[in-house]
Amino acid sequence: MLFALLILAPAVQAHVHKGEEVSFFSGFRHPISGLDHVVAMIAVGLWGAQLGAPAIWVLPVAFPMVMALGGMLGLLGVSLPGAEIGIALSALALGAAVMTAWRPPLAFAAVLVGFFAIFHGYAHGRELPPGENGLLYSLGFVMATGCLHAIGIAIGLINRAGRWGERGLRAGGAAIAATGVFFLWKALT
């Protein structure tokens, strides 16, 4: 299944197309229509669930807050070179964190998640066509991100099911990291 997703990846990267209506729904569709965004945002929820309280809530709240700042940078036309590389690295790093059950201090985990959120927000913000109102679009992509984090948390609770749950969660992290490697390769070629 992962192989099939990787083959289809170029077709499912999230981007607003010329002439597409810009609204709450196009903003909501943006994160969920691109596998590059989906895996990273789910990884945030998985890692938060794996780390437990308070990270289970801190990480999924920190990400959209900082992502909104990145979105504003994109809306303002600020240049952020390497955004696609940053998005790919987010999947790779966050997937690896889940895979290895890495337990850094909460503040470091939140800063790491926030760092990657800037790239995701920037990608969302720069997709808004010039002259369009970004408020509803931005609300849409922030809400979709929250939903993806919630899905990650729900899946991540498998960690509480004993040894097999921990292994399953780590395997999911490995799959996300592998997807990140693929997206990094695509961004660099």
N, C-alpha and C positions, 0 to 999 in steps of 0.2 A: 504494500500500500504506500509506504514512504516513497518507493521508487516512482510510482505513478504520480504522486504529488510533485516530486521533483521534476519530472518530465513536463508536467503541465504548468510549472511555476512561472515561466515567462507570461503565460496567458492570464495568470491570476494575480499579478502584482497590482496593487491598488493605485489607480490614477484616474483623475477626472479628465474626461475627453472633451475636446473642443465642441462647443455647442450644447454640452450636457447641462441640464438645469442644476443650478447651485442652490441647495436648500438644506434643511435639517436632514432630510433623507439621503441626499448625496453625501453629506458629511458623515452620516451614520454608516452608509455603505462603504465608505473609503477604507476604514481599518479592517472590516470583515471581508472585503473583496480581494485582499492581497495576502497570500500565504506568508510573505515576509513580515507583515505586521501581526498577523494572527498568532504565529508561533511565539514571537517575542512577548506579546501581551499575555498569552496564556502562561508562558514561562514565569512571568512575574507572579501570577496567582499560585502556580505550582510551588515556587520557591517560598512564597509567604506561608503557604499551608505547611510546607515541610519544616520551616523554621518555627512555626507556632506563634503563639501570642507573644508580643504585640505585632510581630512582623506580618502576620496574616492580614492585618489591616493597614499597617504603616506603608508597606511597599505598594499595594494597590491604590492607596490614596496619594502617595508621593508621585507616582508615575503620571497620572493625568494632570496633577497640578503643575509639574515641571513641563509636561508635554504642551500644555496651554501656552507657556512661555515660548517654547520652541515654535509653536504654531504662529505666535505673534511675530517672531523673527521672520518666518516664511512669508506671512502676510505683508510685512513691511518691506520685503524684498532684500533683506540682509543676506549677504552671501555666507553660506556655510558649506565649504567644500567637503566632499566625502560623506555626504548624508547617507547615501545608499550603502557605503561601506560601514558606517556607524550602525545602520539598521541591521545589516548582516552580522556584524560583530555582537550586537545585542542578543540575537538568537543563539549565536555560538557561545557567548559567555554565560548567559542566563541558563541555557540548556546544560552547560558544563557544571554550573553551580548546583543545579538539581541533580545531575548525574552523580556528582561526587559528594552530595549532601554537605556542601560547604557551609560552615557556620561562622561567618565573620561577625564582628560587632554590628548591632542593628544600625548604628549611624553610618557605618561604611556601606552596608547593604543598601540603605536608602539613597546614599549619594551615588552609588553605582547604578541603581535603577533610574535615578534622576538624570544622570549623565546620558544614558541611552534614550531616555524619554525626550530629550532635546532634539535628537535626530528624527524620531518618529513624528513629533509635533511639527518640526520644520518641514518634513515631507508632506504632511497634511496641509499646512498653511501655504506652502508655495504652489499647491495645486489649484488654489482658488484663482479663477480668472480675474485679471485687473478690473477694477471698477465694481466688482460684486460685493455685496454685503456679507461679511464673514461671520456674523454673530450666529445665525441659525446653523450654518455649516459647521462652525466650531463646536457648538453645543452638540451637534450630531456626532462628531468624531470623538468628543470626550465621553459621551454616553456609551457609544459602541465600545470604546476602550474599557470602560467600567464593566460592561457585560462580559467582555473577553477575560478580564481579570477574575470575575465571579465564576466563570466556567473553569478557569485554571484552579481556583480555590476549591471548587466542588470536586474536580478530578483529583486534586492534591490531597484531599482528605482520605484517599485510599492509603496514605501513609500510616494512618491509624489502625489499619487492618492487620497489623503484625508484620512478620518478616516478608511474606509474599507481597504485601502492599508496598513496603519500602522498596523492594526490588522492582515492582511494577512502576513506581514513581521514578526511580533512577533510570529505568529503561526509557520512559517517556522523555526524561531529560536528555538522554543520549540521542534519541531521535530528533529532538529539537536542535541539539548541538550539531548533528549531522546536516540538518536542514540549513543551519547557519553557515556551515562550511560551503554548502552548495551556493547559497546566496552571495557569500563572499567571493567565491570563484566567478560567479556571474557579474558581480560589481567590478571586479578587477580585469575582466576580459572584454 
